[in-house]
């Protein structure tokens, strides 16, 4: 199969990159579309073909002319229609050329499957759903489904207009699938394929170290700087523990620009000595930090299914998660982790104290169950096979 992955960035987030590499390893040709955010990054598999969006004005202009010229030769009947659509959604010629660079590449690659990774892109670039001849697959992920259309009524209307035209949906959880149905996604077209991790994580060598005679509990959260991640509630919970003189260190690894409020809250609550904020790390460095931790904390207000939690569970790190999105589909309370209500720092602090009081055998029970559910349901090889089946079924129908 020739599969197009519209990710928006090259490289994309780890969970999308895992999909791309897995498909290529199975022998499919995978085109990835996006702007370059890491110039030195290269794919080792020759079956992965990056289609990099130009970013300079001259690059945008030259590529647009090239792509339009190819389109008029390859699909002359489509050319005028696409140009009209591009002009319709562009306020000036500069925007027209920018849109051309982002819209035209998939039309030139003769794809079998075109997989859009972010729901907003379907509305942003309607040319894909209206004019591409191949089957279009849309991923349904957390924020794009759970709250973005609630905050943006125009986006919600766009979903209701274009979702019925999608050939097939990939939902990361049952909860996300149900939410997408509110915007006219047909349940019969939705396939739930949950996030997954590499099997190697189950055998990852931990780098845990003791901190002197009395070990300090190492707590960690991994995500991005965004209000939906709920770090402010986690800090309120840890302020309670700090006042009660519990020994812990909390590490937040969160990439993004919106970190000023977190840094201030850490200072304001007097947590500077026991909380570290790291504004993003490479994935392998995150795994090292994660493996050295005792407890993973997911204080989110919204998720599909957290990849970071899955990675923690694969490493045998017990996780406390809020009851958000599809997290109850992964974590069974007091069996392979812990579930707490949303926006409840007092309850969060109580659950952490319960974990502190547990003996080694009780913690081991949680860790082993966590690794077992990853082995049974959340391995990357299983996810890749399910995705290939989805594509193949759509090809038959299309």
C-alpha positions as a Markdown table, in Angstrom:
| # | Residue | x | y | z |
|---|---|---|---|---|
| 1 | Unk | 0.0 | 0.0 | 0.0 |
| 2 | Unk | 1.0 | 3.6 | -0.5 |
| 3 | Unk | -0.1 | 5.4 | 2.7 |
| 4 | Unk | 0.0 | 9.1 | 3.3 |
| 5 | Unk | 0.3 | 10.3 | 6.9 |
| 6 | Unk | -0.7 | 13.9 | 7.3 |
| 7 | Unk | 1.0 | 14.7 | 10.6 |
| 8 | Unk | 1.8 | 18.4 | 10.2 |
| 9 | Unk | 5.4 | 18.1 | 11.5 |
| 10 | Unk | 8.5 | 16.1 | 10.7 |
| 11 | Unk | 9.2 | 14.3 | 12.9 |
| 12 | Unk | 5.7 | 14.0 | 14.4 |
| 13 | Unk | 5.0 | 13.1 | 18.0 |
| 14 | Unk | 6.5 | 9.7 | 19.1 |
| 15 | Unk | 3.2 | 7.8 | 18.9 |
| 16 | Unk | 2.7 | 8.8 | 15.3 |
| 17 | Unk | 6.3 | 8.1 | 14.4 |
| 18 | Unk | 6.0 | 4.6 | 15.9 |
| 19 | Unk | 3.0 | 4.1 | 13.5 |
| 20 | Unk | 5.0 | 5.3 | 10.5 |
| 21 | Unk | 8.0 | 3.1 | 11.2 |
| 22 | Unk | 5.8 | 0.1 | 11.9 |
| 23 | Unk | 3.9 | 0.4 | 8.6 |
| 24 | Unk | 7.2 | 0.8 | 6.7 |
| 25 | Unk | 8.7 | -2.2 | 8.5 |
| 26 | Unk | 5.7 | -4.2 | 7.1 |
| 27 | Unk | 6.7 | -3.2 | 3.6 |
| 28 | Unk | 4.2 | -0.4 | 3.0 |
| 29 | Unk | 5.4 | 2.9 | 1.3 |
| 30 | Unk | 4.6 | 5.7 | 3.8 |
| 31 | Unk | 4.6 | 9.4 | 2.8 |
| 32 | Unk | 4.7 | 11.8 | 5.7 |
| 33 | Unk | 3.5 | 15.4 | 5.2 |
| 34 | Unk | 4.6 | 18.2 | 7.5 |
| 35 | Unk | 7.0 | 21.1 | 8.2 |
| 36 | Unk | 10.4 | 20.3 | 9.5 |
| 37 | Unk | 10.9 | 21.0 | 13.2 |
| 38 | Unk | 14.1 | 18.9 | 13.7 |
| 39 | Unk | 16.5 | 19.5 | 10.7 |
| 40 | Unk | 18.9 | 16.7 | 11.5 |
| 41 | Unk | 16.2 | 14.1 | 11.9 |
| 42 | Unk | 16.3 | 11.3 | 9.3 |
| 43 | Unk | 14.3 | 8.0 | 8.7 |
| 44 | Unk | 16.4 | 4.9 | 8.3 |
| 45 | Unk | 13.8 | 3.0 | 6.4 |
| 46 | Unk | 13.8 | 3.8 | 2.7 |
| 47 | Unk | 10.1 | 3.1 | 2.6 |
| 48 | Unk | 9.4 | 6.3 | 4.5 |
| 49 | Unk | 9.3 | 9.4 | 2.2 |
| 50 | Unk | 9.1 | 12.8 | 3.9 |
| 51 | Unk | 7.2 | 15.5 | 2.0 |
| 52 | Unk | 8.6 | 18.6 | 3.7 |
| 53 | Unk | 6.6 | 21.8 | 3.5 |
| 54 | Unk | 8.8 | 24.8 | 2.5 |
| 55 | Unk | 9.0 | 27.6 | 5.1 |
| 56 | Unk | 10.8 | 30.4 | 3.2 |
| 57 | Unk | 8.9 | 32.7 | 0.9 |
| 58 | Unk | 11.0 | 31.8 | -2.1 |
| 59 | Unk | 10.6 | 28.1 | -1.2 |
| 60 | Unk | 6.9 | 28.4 | -0.9 |
| 61 | Unk | 6.6 | 30.2 | -4.2 |
| 62 | Unk | 8.8 | 27.8 | -6.2 |
| 63 | Unk | 7.2 | 24.6 | -4.7 |
| 64 | Unk | 3.7 | 25.9 | -5.4 |
| 65 | Unk | 4.5 | 26.6 | -9.0 |
| 66 | Unk | 6.1 | 23.1 | -9.3 |
| 67 | Unk | 3.1 | 21.4 | -7.6 |
| 68 | Unk | 0.5 | 23.2 | -9.6 |
| 69 | Unk | 2.4 | 22.4 | -12.8 |
| 70 | Unk | 2.5 | 18.7 | -12.0 |
| 71 | Unk | -1.2 | 18.7 | -11.0 |
| 72 | Unk | -2.3 | 20.3 | -14.4 |
| 73 | Unk | -0.3 | 17.5 | -16.2 |
| 74 | Unk | -1.4 | 14.6 | -14.0 |
| 75 | Unk | -5.1 | 15.6 | -13.3 |
| 76 | Unk | -6.1 | 18.5 | -15.6 |
| 77 | Unk | -9.8 | 18.1 | -14.8 |
| 78 | Unk | -9.0 | 18.4 | -11.1 |
| 79 | Unk | -6.6 | 21.4 | -11.5 |
| 80 | Unk | -9.2 | 24.2 | -11.9 |
| 81 | Unk | -11.4 | 22.9 | -9.1 |
| 82 | Unk | -8.5 | 22.7 | -6.7 |
| 83 | Unk | -7.3 | 26.1 | -7.6 |
| 84 | Unk | -10.7 | 27.6 | -7.1 |
| 85 | Unk | -10.9 | 26.0 | -3.6 |
| 86 | Unk | -7.5 | 27.2 | -2.7 |
| 87 | Unk | -8.4 | 30.8 | -3.8 |
| 88 | Unk | -11.7 | 30.6 | -2.0 |
| 89 | Unk | -10.0 | 29.8 | 1.3 |
| 90 | Unk | -7.1 | 32.3 | 0.9 |
| 91 | Unk | -7.3 | 36.0 | 1.7 |
| 92 | Unk | -4.3 | 36.9 | -0.5 |
| 93 | Unk | -1.7 | 35.4 | -2.9 |
| 94 | Unk | 0.8 | 34.7 | -0.1 |
| 95 | Unk | -1.8 | 32.6 | 1.7 |
| 96 | Unk | -2.8 | 30.9 | -1.6 |
| 97 | Unk | 0.8 | 29.7 | -2.1 |
| 98 | Unk | 1.1 | 28.6 | 1.5 |
| 99 | Unk | -2.1 | 26.6 | 1.3 |
| 100 | Unk | -0.9 | 25.1 | -2.0 |
| 101 | Unk | 2.3 | 23.8 | -0.4 |
| 102 | Unk | 0.2 | 22.1 | 2.3 |
| 103 | Unk | -2.7 | 20.8 | 0.2 |
| 104 | Unk | -1.2 | 19.7 | -3.1 |
| 105 | Unk | 1.5 | 17.1 | -2.2 |
| 106 | Unk | -1.0 | 14.3 | -1.4 |
| 107 | Unk | -2.7 | 14.8 | -4.8 |
| 108 | Unk | 0.6 | 14.1 | -6.5 |
| 109 | Unk | 1.6 | 10.9 | -4.8 |
| 110 | Unk | -1.2 | 8.5 | -6.1 |
| 111 | Unk | -2.0 | 7.3 | -2.6 |
| 112 | Unk | -4.1 | 4.3 | -1.6 |
| 113 | Unk | -4.9 | 5.6 | 1.9 |
| 114 | Unk | -4.6 | 9.1 | 3.2 |
| 115 | Unk | -4.6 | 9.3 | 7.0 |
| 116 | Unk | -5.1 | 12.7 | 8.7 |
| 117 | Unk | -3.8 | 12.6 | 12.2 |
| 118 | Unk | -5.5 | 15.6 | 13.7 |
| 119 | Unk | -9.3 | 16.3 | 13.3 |
| 120 | Unk | -8.9 | 20.0 | 12.9 |
| 121 | Unk | -6.9 | 19.6 | 9.7 |
| 122 | Unk | -9.9 | 18.0 | 8.0 |
| 123 | Unk | -11.8 | 21.3 | 8.5 |
| 124 | Unk | -8.7 | 23.4 | 7.8 |
| 125 | Unk | -8.1 | 21.7 | 4.4 |
| 126 | Unk | -11.4 | 20.6 | 3.0 |
| 127 | Unk | -9.8 | 19.9 | -0.3 |
| 128 | Unk | -8.6 | 16.5 | 1.1 |
| 129 | Unk | -12.1 | 15.2 | 2.0 |
| 130 | Unk | -13.8 | 16.7 | -1.1 |
| 131 | Unk | -11.4 | 15.9 | -3.9 |
| 132 | Unk | -8.9 | 13.2 | -3.0 |
| 133 | Unk | -9.8 | 9.9 | -4.8 |
| 134 | Unk | -8.3 | 7.6 | -2.2 |
| 135 | Unk | -9.9 | 6.6 | 1.1 |
| 136 | Unk | -9.5 | 9.2 | 3.8 |
| 137 | Unk | -8.9 | 8.0 | 7.4 |
| 138 | Unk | -9.2 | 10.4 | 10.3 |
| 139 | Unk | -7.8 | 9.9 | 13.8 |
| 140 | Unk | -9.9 | 11.0 | 16.7 |
| 141 | Unk | -7.7 | 12.2 | 19.6 |
| 142 | Unk | -8.3 | 13.9 | 22.9 |
| 143 | Unk | -8.4 | 17.7 | 22.6 |
| 144 | Unk | -9.5 | 17.9 | 19.0 |
| 145 | Unk | -12.7 | 16.0 | 19.9 |
| 146 | Unk | -13.2 | 16.5 | 23.7 |
| 147 | Unk | -13.2 | 20.3 | 24.0 |
| 148 | Unk | -12.0 | 22.1 | 20.8 |
| 149 | Unk | -15.4 | 21.9 | 19.1 |
| 150 | Unk | -17.1 | 23.0 | 22.4 |
| 151 | Unk | -15.0 | 26.2 | 22.4 |
| 152 | Unk | -15.2 | 26.7 | 18.6 |
| 153 | Unk | -18.7 | 26.5 | 17.2 |
| 154 | Unk | -17.5 | 27.0 | 13.7 |
| 155 | Unk | -15.2 | 24.0 | 14.1 |
| 156 | Unk | -18.1 | 21.9 | 15.4 |
| 157 | Unk | -20.1 | 22.8 | 12.3 |
| 158 | Unk | -17.2 | 21.8 | 10.2 |
| 159 | Unk | -17.0 | 18.4 | 11.9 |
| 160 | Unk | -20.7 | 17.9 | 11.3 |
| 161 | Unk | -20.3 | 18.8 | 7.6 |
| 162 | Unk | -17.2 | 16.7 | 6.9 |
| 163 | Unk | -17.3 | 13.7 | 9.3 |
| 164 | Unk | -20.0 | 12.0 | 7.2 |
| 165 | Unk | -17.7 | 12.1 | 4.2 |
| 166 | Unk | -14.8 | 10.3 | 5.9 |
| 167 | Unk | -14.2 | 6.7 | 4.8 |
| 168 | Unk | -13.1 | 5.5 | 8.2 |
| 169 | Unk | -12.2 | 6.8 | 11.7 |
| 170 | Unk | -9.4 | 5.7 | 14.1 |
| 171 | Unk | -10.4 | 6.4 | 17.7 |
| 172 | Unk | -7.9 | 6.1 | 20.5 |
| 173 | Unk | -10.5 | 5.1 | 23.0 |
| 174 | Unk | -14.2 | 4.1 | 23.4 |
| 175 | Unk | -14.8 | 7.4 | 25.2 |
| 176 | Unk | -13.4 | 9.4 | 22.2 |
| 177 | Unk | -15.5 | 7.3 | 19.8 |
| 178 | Unk | -18.7 | 8.2 | 21.7 |
| 179 | Unk | -17.8 | 11.9 | 21.8 |
| 180 | Unk | -17.1 | 11.9 | 18.0 |
| 181 | Unk | -20.6 | 10.6 | 17.3 |
| 182 | Unk | -22.0 | 13.9 | 18.6 |
| 183 | Unk | -20.5 | 15.5 | 15.5 |
| 184 | Unk | -22.0 | 13.1 | 12.9 |
| 185 | Unk | -19.2 | 10.4 | 12.9 |
| 186 | Unk | -21.0 | 7.2 | 12.1 |
| 187 | Unk | -20.4 | 4.5 | 14.7 |
| 188 | Unk | -20.1 | 1.9 | 12.0 |
| 189 | Unk | -17.1 | 3.7 | 10.5 |
| 190 | Unk | -15.2 | 4.1 | 13.8 |
| 191 | Unk | -12.5 | 1.5 | 14.7 |
| 192 | Unk | -11.1 | 1.8 | 18.2 |
| 193 | Unk | -7.3 | 1.3 | 18.0 |
| 194 | Unk | -5.7 | 2.2 | 21.3 |
| 195 | Unk | -2.3 | 3.8 | 21.7 |
| 196 | Unk | 0.6 | 1.4 | 22.2 |
| 197 | Unk | 4.2 | 1.1 | 23.2 |
| 198 | Unk | 7.3 | -0.8 | 22.1 |
| 199 | Unk | 7.7 | -4.2 | 23.7 |
| 200 | Unk | 11.3 | -3.3 | 24.6 |
| 201 | Unk | 10.0 | -1.0 | 27.4 |
| 202 | Unk | 8.8 | -4.1 | 29.3 |
| 203 | Unk | 12.5 | -5.1 | 29.6 |
| 204 | Unk | 13.9 | -1.6 | 30.1 |
| 205 | Unk | 16.7 | -1.5 | 32.7 |
| 206 | Unk | 15.7 | 0.8 | 35.5 |
| 207 | Unk | 18.1 | 3.5 | 36.7 |
| 208 | Unk | 16.5 | 3.9 | 40.2 |
| 209 | Unk | 18.8 | 5.0 | 42.9 |
| 210 | Unk | 18.3 | 5.4 | 46.6 |
| 211 | Unk | 18.7 | 8.8 | 48.2 |
| 212 | Unk | 20.7 | 8.0 | 51.3 |
| 213 | Unk | 19.3 | 6.0 | 54.3 |
| 214 | Unk | 15.7 | 7.0 | 53.7 |
| 215 | Unk | 14.5 | 7.0 | 50.1 |
| 216 | Unk | 12.7 | 10.0 | 48.9 |
| 217 | Unk | 9.6 | 9.2 | 46.8 |
| 218 | Unk | 10.2 | 10.1 | 43.2 |
| 219 | Unk | 7.0 | 11.3 | 41.5 |
| 220 | Unk | 6.8 | 12.3 | 37.8 |
| 221 | Unk | 4.4 | 13.7 | 35.2 |
| 222 | Unk | 5.1 | 13.9 | 31.5 |
| 223 | Unk | 3.0 | 15.8 | 28.9 |
| 224 | Unk | 2.9 | 19.3 | 27.5 |
| 225 | Unk | 2.4 | 22.7 | 28.9 |
| 226 | Unk | -1.3 | 23.1 | 28.6 |
| 227 | Unk | -4.2 | 23.7 | 31.1 |
| 228 | Unk | -5.8 | 20.4 | 30.2 |
| 229 | Unk | -2.9 | 18.5 | 31.8 |
| 230 | Unk | -4.0 | 19.7 | 35.2 |
| 231 | Unk | -0.5 | 20.3 | 36.7 |
| 232 | Unk | -1.9 | 23.1 | 38.8 |
| 233 | Unk | -4.0 | 20.6 | 40.7 |
| 234 | Unk | -1.0 | 18.3 | 41.1 |
| 235 | Unk | 1.0 | 21.1 | 42.6 |
| 236 | Unk | -1.8 | 21.9 | 45.1 |
| 237 | Unk | -1.9 | 18.2 | 46.1 |
| 238 | Unk | 1.9 | 18.2 | 46.6 |
| 239 | Unk | 1.7 | 21.4 | 48.7 |
| 240 | Unk | -0.5 | 19.5 | 51.1 |
| 241 | Unk | 2.1 | 16.7 | 51.3 |
| 242 | Unk | 4.8 | 19.2 | 51.8 |
| 243 | Unk | 3.0 | 20.9 | 54.7 |
| 244 | Unk | 2.6 | 17.4 | 56.3 |
| 245 | Unk | 6.4 | 16.9 | 55.9 |
| 246 | Unk | 6.2 | 13.9 | 53.6 |
| 247 | Unk | 9.5 | 13.3 | 51.7 |
| 248 | Unk | 9.1 | 13.4 | 48.0 |
| 249 | Unk | 10.4 | 15.0 | 44.8 |
| 250 | Unk | 8.1 | 15.8 | 41.9 |
| 251 | Unk | 9.4 | 16.2 | 38.4 |
| 252 | Unk | 7.3 | 17.7 | 35.6 |
| 253 | Unk | 8.6 | 17.2 | 32.1 |
| 254 | Unk | 6.4 | 19.4 | 29.9 |
| 255 | Unk | 7.2 | 20.9 | 26.6 |
| 256 | Unk | 5.7 | 24.1 | 25.3 |
| 257 | Unk | 5.6 | 27.9 | 26.0 |
| 258 | Unk | 2.8 | 28.1 | 28.6 |
| 259 | Unk | 5.0 | 27.4 | 31.7 |
| 260 | Unk | 5.1 | 30.8 | 33.4 |
| 261 | Unk | 2.1 | 30.0 | 35.5 |
| 262 | Unk | 3.5 | 26.6 | 36.7 |
| 263 | Unk | 6.9 | 28.2 | 37.6 |
| 264 | Unk | 5.1 | 30.9 | 39.6 |
| 265 | Unk | 2.9 | 28.3 | 41.4 |
| 266 | Unk | 5.9 | 26.2 | 42.3 |
| 267 | Unk | 7.5 | 29.3 | 43.9 |
| 268 | Unk | 4.2 | 30.6 | 45.4 |
| 269 | Unk | 3.5 | 27.3 | 47.2 |
| 270 | Unk | 7.0 | 27.0 | 48.5 |
| 271 | Unk | 7.8 | 23.9 | 46.5 |
| 272 | Unk | 11.0 | 25.0 | 44.8 |
| 273 | Unk | 13.1 | 22.6 | 46.8 |
| 274 | Unk | 10.9 | 19.5 | 46.0 |
| 275 | Unk | 9.6 | 20.2 | 42.5 |
| 276 | Unk | 11.6 | 20.3 | 39.3 |
| 277 | Unk | 10.2 | 21.7 | 36.1 |
| 278 | Unk | 11.8 | 20.6 | 32.8 |
| 279 | Unk | 10.6 | 22.3 | 29.6 |
| 280 | Unk | 10.8 | 19.2 | 27.4 |
| 281 | Unk | 13.4 | 16.5 | 26.8 |
| 282 | Unk | 14.2 | 14.0 | 24.0 |
| 283 | Unk | 12.2 | 10.8 | 24.3 |
| 284 | Unk | 15.1 | 8.6 | 25.3 |
| 285 | Unk | 15.9 | 11.1 | 28.1 |
| 286 | Unk | 12.3 | 11.0 | 29.2 |
| 287 | Unk | 12.5 | 7.2 | 29.5 |
| 288 | Unk | 15.5 | 7.5 | 31.7 |
| 289 | Unk | 13.8 | 9.9 | 34.0 |
| 290 | Unk | 10.6 | 7.8 | 34.0 |
| 291 | Unk | 12.4 | 4.6 | 34.8 |
| 292 | Unk | 14.1 | 6.2 | 37.8 |
| 293 | Unk | 10.7 | 7.2 | 39.3 |
| 294 | Unk | 8.5 | 5.5 | 41.8 |
| 295 | Unk | 5.1 | 6.9 | 40.9 |
| 296 | Unk | 3.6 | 8.5 | 37.7 |
| 297 | Unk | 0.9 | 11.2 | 38.2 |
| 298 | Unk | -1.6 | 12.0 | 35.5 |
| 299 | Unk | -3.6 | 15.0 | 36.8 |
| 300 | Unk | -5.2 | 15.7 | 33.4 |
| 301 | Unk | -8.7 | 17.2 | 32.9 |
| 302 | Unk | -8.9 | 15.7 | 29.4 |
| 303 | Unk | -7.2 | 12.8 | 27.6 |
| 304 | Unk | -7.8 | 10.2 | 24.9 |
| 305 | Unk | -5.5 | 7.6 | 26.4 |
| 306 | Unk | -2.2 | 8.9 | 27.7 |
| 307 | Unk | 0.8 | 7.5 | 26.0 |
| 308 | Unk | 3.0 | 8.6 | 28.9 |
| 309 | Unk | 0.9 | 6.5 | 31.3 |
| 310 | Unk | 1.2 | 3.5 | 29.0 |
| 311 | Unk | 5.0 | 3.9 | 28.9 |
| 312 | Unk | 5.1 | 4.2 | 32.7 |
| 313 | Unk | 3.0 | 1.1 | 33.1 |
| 314 | Unk | 5.3 | -0.8 | 30.7 |
| 315 | Unk | 8.2 | 0.2 | 32.8 |
| 316 | Unk | 6.4 | -1.1 | 35.9 |
| 317 | Unk | 5.9 | 2.4 | 37.4 |
| 318 | Unk | 2.5 | 2.6 | 39.2 |
| 319 | Unk | 0.3 | 5.4 | 37.9 |
| 320 | Unk | -2.3 | 7.6 | 39.6 |
| 321 | Unk | -4.7 | 9.0 | 37.0 |
| 322 | Unk | -7.7 | 11.2 | 37.0 |
| 323 | Unk | -10.9 | 9.8 | 35.6 |
| 324 | Unk | -10.5 | 11.6 | 32.3 |
| 325 | Unk | -11.2 | 10.4 | 28.7 |
| 326 | Unk | -10.4 | 6.8 | 28.2 |
| 327 | Unk | -8.1 | 6.3 | 31.2 |
| 328 | Unk | -10.5 | 3.9 | 32.9 |
| 329 | Unk | -10.2 | 1.7 | 29.8 |
| 330 | Unk | -6.5 | 1.2 | 30.8 |
| 331 | Unk | -6.3 | 1.6 | 34.6 |
| 332 | Unk | -8.4 | -0.6 | 36.8 |
| 333 | Unk | -8.4 | 1.0 | 40.2 |
| 334 | Unk | -6.2 | -0.7 | 42.9 |
| 335 | Unk | -5.4 | -3.5 | 40.4 |
| 336 | Unk | -2.9 | -2.1 | 37.9 |
| 337 | Unk | -3.0 | 1.6 | 39.0 |
| 338 | Unk | -5.3 | 4.2 | 40.7 |
| 339 | Unk | -8.1 | 6.3 | 39.5 |
| 340 | Unk | -9.1 | 9.6 | 41.2 |
| 341 | Unk | -11.8 | 12.2 | 40.4 |
| 342 | Unk | -11.0 | 15.3 | 38.4 |
| 343 | Unk | -9.9 | 18.5 | 40.1 |
| 344 | Unk | -9.5 | 17.0 | 43.5 |
| 345 | Unk | -6.1 | 17.9 | 44.9 |
| 346 | Unk | -7.1 | 16.7 | 48.4 |
| 347 | Unk | -8.0 | 13.3 | 47.0 |
| 348 | Unk | -4.8 | 13.2 | 45.0 |
| 349 | Unk | -2.8 | 13.9 | 48.1 |
| 350 | Unk | -4.6 | 11.2 | 50.0 |
| 351 | Unk | -4.0 | 8.6 | 47.2 |
| 352 | Unk | -0.3 | 9.5 | 47.2 |
| 353 | Unk | -0.1 | 9.1 | 50.9 |
| 354 | Unk | -1.8 | 5.7 | 50.6 |
| 355 | Unk | 0.9 | 4.7 | 48.0 |
| 356 | Unk | 3.7 | 5.9 | 50.4 |
| 357 | Unk | 2.3 | 3.6 | 53.1 |
| 358 | Unk | 2.2 | 0.5 | 50.9 |
| 359 | Unk | 4.8 | -2.2 | 51.4 |
| 360 | Unk | 7.0 | -3.5 | 48.6 |
| 361 | Unk | 4.8 | -6.6 | 47.8 |
| 362 | Unk | 1.7 | -4.4 | 47.4 |
| 363 | Unk | 3.6 | -2.1 | 45.0 |
| 364 | Unk | 4.9 | -5.0 | 43.1 |
| 365 | Unk | 1.4 | -6.4 | 42.7 |
| 366 | Unk | 0.4 | -3.1 | 41.0 |
| 367 | Unk | 3.5 | -3.0 | 38.9 |
| 368 | Unk | 3.2 | -6.5 | 37.6 |
| 369 | Unk | -0.5 | -6.1 | 36.7 |
| 370 | Unk | 0.4 | -2.9 | 34.9 |
| 371 | Unk | 3.0 | -4.6 | 32.8 |
| 372 | Unk | 0.6 | -7.5 | 32.1 |
| 373 | Unk | -2.1 | -5.3 | 30.6 |
| 374 | Unk | 0.4 | -3.6 | 28.4 |
| 375 | Unk | 1.6 | -7.0 | 27.2 |
| 376 | Unk | -2.0 | -8.2 | 26.5 |
| 377 | Unk | -3.5 | -5.0 | 24.9 |
| 378 | Unk | -1.1 | -2.2 | 24.3 |
| 379 | Unk | 1.9 | -3.4 | 22.3 |
| 380 | Unk | 2.9 | -1.5 | 19.1 |
| 381 | Unk | 2.9 | -4.7 | 17.0 |
| 382 | Unk | -0.8 | -5.2 | 17.8 |
| 383 | Unk | -1.6 | -1.6 | 17.0 |
| 384 | Unk | 0.2 | -1.8 | 13.6 |
| 385 | Unk | -1.7 | -4.9 | 12.7 |
| 386 | Unk | -5.0 | -3.4 | 13.6 |
| 387 | Unk | -4.2 | -0.2 | 11.6 |
| 388 | Unk | -3.3 | -2.3 | 8.5 |
| 389 | Unk | -6.5 | -4.2 | 8.8 |
| 390 | Unk | -8.4 | -0.9 | 8.9 |
| 391 | Unk | -6.7 | 0.3 | 5.8 |
| 392 | Unk | -7.2 | -3.0 | 3.9 |
| 393 | Unk | -10.9 | -3.1 | 4.8 |
| 394 | Unk | -11.3 | 0.5 | 3.5 |
| 395 | Unk | -9.5 | -0.3 | 0.3 |
| 396 | Unk | -12.0 | -3.1 | -0.4 |
| 397 | Unk | -14.9 | -0.8 | 0.3 |
| 398 | Unk | -13.4 | 2.1 | -1.6 |
